[in-house]
Amino acid sequence: MRPPSELPQALAPADAEQAEAALVEHYPRLVRIGYLLLPPSPGRTRRVFAAHALAQRSLQAAHRARPAAVPLPLRTGDADPAYTYVRRQVLRRVLAAGRTRRLRFRPRRAALPPVLPSAWGLRLLPRPGGAGELALERELAALTAPARAAFVLRGLEGLADGEVRRELAAAGVADPHAALTEADGVRASPALLGSPEFDPCSLQARPPDLPGRRRRARTALAAVAALLVCGALLGLPGGGWGHGGLTAPPYARNPAAEAALDPGALRRVPATYWLHSARTDFTSWPTRGDRTQDTRLLRRALAVWARPGAGVRTSATPSTPTGPPMGAPQLLYAGEVGDSAVVLFHDGLRVVRYAEPRNADPALGAALDFARVDGADEGSSGALVVARTGDGVRYLTAPWVREARVRDLLAPDRAPRPLDRSPDGVTGPLADPAAGSGCRSWEAVELAGGSSARLVTDLGELAPARLTYGTPGSPHDVTGRAGRESWARTACLLREVRSHGVRSVNSWAYARQPLPEAGGTARWLCTRAETWRGAGSRVIAQFQAPSARPAAPGAVAARGEDAPECGARTPRVLAGVLWQSPGGRWYVLAAGSEQFASLSTSGGVTGSAPGRLLAVPAAEGVRPRLDGRLKDGSRVGALH
């Protein structure tokens, strides 16, 4: 509970005459406060007029209220109560202008452009400052409105933190403590707040763009005609006005584009088509969901896909085009999942997910997600993420999936548990494996269908990544004990390839090495994440020393991006680590895949060994260079 000194005081409305006197006396300071609190985005000229308008409107509350005596100062040394009252009105109006309002057709008066003061044909700007003022302007622009108010009240008005919290609370700020904490991060000096750069009463006049004004006057009539035409087009079914402005204005109209926006032209696949289809991928998924006949929902989804407006949250996997469909796409799913209505499309290259609130309230916005899935096969088209909410991730499974199970990768000996599915193939919620700061569990989904069981995991995108185990030339599904034990110590590294457009991740145990001083046997693994786009693959080589815990993570020995190692094209790898034995001595350990005939090290530690394993005594902190000679006589370096 906050102390009583920080609670907002019930300040009575000032007498109108006293408020006017305070405004006249302190007008430059009040306008400066409004100018500093306003965001810089509208431009300096509009910001100047808005600051003057806010100061002048501060008298409206005193005029509307019944006459009342100005309250006495709360403590010795307090500011003039009439000035405090007017300043609080300025602060309240600036903060009110920045808050969102659910009643869209009735904005706050503070959010409207000022009618007075105004100037035509001139640009009025404060006098420019130096580098310090520019740095302060940038830092203030990055703050939230309550934090800007806290910094200005403390730096310009000289208020103590308790008084700042009281003023913010009286202005309607929900968390004044958070605003002060954010204001503490400003590195610029508060003394710069009194600079002429931030004085909207000391202005310089400049002309506007005179040639541009003449051009605009000549095209005014044409612009009015264009607006009338656009308004008529936007009013058509499926246009921008049809769903609260979630779609942007149309930029072109042609028969092909119009056909792609027609819900009646969507490609719908029968429920049994996949049984005799020549391809087993997303093209053979049947159309499912309880709202596949909801023409309004489908029209909104297609229109937002073609022209997403400012109220649409858009995401895409790397190198995925986010443009409109080139023709009528395939409808995979349309239904209600949790509190949202979800539509999934497939256009041959991408899977597109559209989600809106179940009640189709445009004020709450919509979401549009894109993911590349070109070249998908049966193994990589077993599921799609249909919803990601606070209670977990839900998948839409392929029609050939008979059973879905949840397996914790960090518990290889634990039996999987069943994952419920609806008749349409939508699973129950599953915890996000990357949620939280630690890595205590990593739940993946095992999809059983036909004679195989494939393991997939969510990496923050529409298409989950398939997990495999084995040599790069012939990886196989994680079904045996060796594969599960390998992934138990590797799963936590999947965070490094999250939201990277990953199609599959293969873990390859390419060597086992007896450790010096009877330290047991270590394993060397190479983990390769392949992407849907081809480029951007990531390789991680790790060293797994013996451990009593089956899920103890290994040590990362090397990383590579767009490297050919551990892939089908270059199925080899060499990596090394600096390892300390239980007796306290240090060694350089290295291991290569079966293609290596000998290994050597140089640069602080010199040594060599025949074969593909190396162990050389070393000193703490050395950074040697590894080389290897292949069986064909060529030399290659280590992964780095």
Salt bridges, closest charged atoms under 4 A:
GLU6 OE2 - ARG165 NH2 2.52
GLU6 OE1 - HIS177 NE2 3.98
GLU20 OE2 - HIS63 NE2 3.08
GLU25 OE1 - HIS26 NE2 3.78
ASP78 OD1 - ARG75 NH2 3.84
GLU137 OE2 - ARG47 NH1 2.58
GLU157 OE2 - ARG29 NE 2.56
GLU157 OE1 - ARG87 NH1 2.60
ASP161 OD1 - ARG154 NH1 3.12
GLU163 OE2 - ARG75 NH2 3.17
GLU167 OE2 - ARG88 NH2 2.82
ASP184 OD1 - ARG154 NH2 2.73
ASP199 OD2 - ARG32 NH2 3.91
GLU258 OE2 - ARG253 NH1 2.58
ASP281 OD2 - ARG279 NH2 2.77
ASP294 OD2 - ARG291 NH2 2.54
GLU336 OE2 - ARG291 NH1 3.34
GLU336 OE1 - ARG358 NE 3.22
ASP347 OD2 - ARG350 NH2 2.74
GLU356 OE1 - HIS243 NE2 3.39
GLU356 OE2 - ARG300 NH2 2.73
ASP361 OD2 - ARG102 NH2 3.67
ASP369 OD2 - ARG353 NH1 2.96
ASP374 OD2 - ARG372 NH2 2.74
GLU378 OE2 - ARG454 NH1 3.99
ASP391 OD2 - ARG394 NH2 3.43
GLU403 OE1 - ARG405 NH1 2.90
ASP408 OD2 - ARG414 NH1 3.55
ASP413 OD1 - ARG481 NH1 2.64
ASP432 OD2 - ARG498 NH2 3.23
GLU443 OE2 - ARG417 NH1 3.01
GLU446 OE1 - ARG405 NH2 2.86
GLU446 OE2 - ARG407 NE 3.32
ASP458 OD1 - ARG388 NH2 2.58
ASP477 OD1 - ARG466 NH2 2.86
GLU485 OE2 - ARG481 NE 2.79
GLU496 OE2 - ARG559 NH2 2.86
GLU517 OE2 - ARG585 NE 2.70
GLU530 OE2 - ARG528 NE 2.53
ASP627 OD2 - ARG625 NE 3.59
